[in-house]
């Protein structure tokens, strides 16, 4: 019985020490207001990050679409120029053949 009573006294003393060590949980309106302000700012930052991330994700898409359109336009110009060049060569060769025929006759 003595050891049990001693153990109960020791545990009671330990619990009292724990209570004394922990700071009192006093909530004032100022602390609540500050905490609310912190939470609002945190929410603002998260919202800003999300909007930034969304705009950053759309930029590469827009850029790739523009690059594709530019590439198609460049290829179209290249083919048109190639066709013009071939037409000129064909016209020049027919004129030279005609000129050569007139010289031979």
ChimeraX attribute file (.defattr): number of C-alpha atoms within 10 A of each C-alpha:
attribute: neighborCount
match mode: 1-to-1
recipient: residues
	/A:1	6
	/A:2	7
	/A:3	8
	/A:4	9
	/A:5	10
	/A:6	11
	/A:7	12
	/A:8	12
	/A:9	12
	/A:10	12
	/A:11	12
	/A:12	12
	/A:13	12
	/A:14	12
	/A:15	12
	/A:16	11
	/A:17	11
	/A:18	11
	/A:19	11
	/A:20	10
	/A:21	9
	/A:22	8
	/A:23	8
	/A:24	8
	/A:25	6
	/A:26	6
	/A:27	8
	/A:28	8
	/A:29	8
	/A:30	9
	/A:31	11
	/A:32	11
	/A:33	11
	/A:34	11
	/A:35	12
	/A:36	12
	/A:37	12
	/A:38	12
	/A:39	12
	/A:40	12
	/A:41	12
	/A:42	12
	/A:43	12
	/A:44	12
	/A:45	12
	/A:46	12
	/A:47	12
	/A:48	12
	/A:49	12
	/A:50	12
	/A:51	12
	/A:52	11
	/A:53	11
	/A:54	11
	/A:55	11
	/A:56	11
	/A:57	11
	/A:58	10
	/A:59	11
	/A:60	11
	/A:61	11
	/A:62	11
	/A:63	11
	/A:64	11
	/A:65	12
	/A:66	12
	/A:67	12
	/A:68	12
	/A:69	12
	/A:70	12
	/A:71	12
	/A:72	12
	/A:73	11
	/A:74	12
	/A:75	12
	/A:76	12
	/A:77	12
	/A:78	12
	/A:79	11
	/A:80	12
	/A:81	12
	/A:82	12
	/A:83	12
	/A:84	12
	/A:85	12
	/A:86	12
	/A:87	12
	/A:88	12
	/A:89	12
	/A:90	12
	/A:91	12
	/A:92	12
	/A:93	12
	/A:94	12
	/A:95	12
	/A:96	12
	/A:97	12
	/A:98	12
	/A:99	11
	/A:100	11
	/A:101	10
	/A:102	9
	/A:103	8
	/A:104	7
	/A:105	5
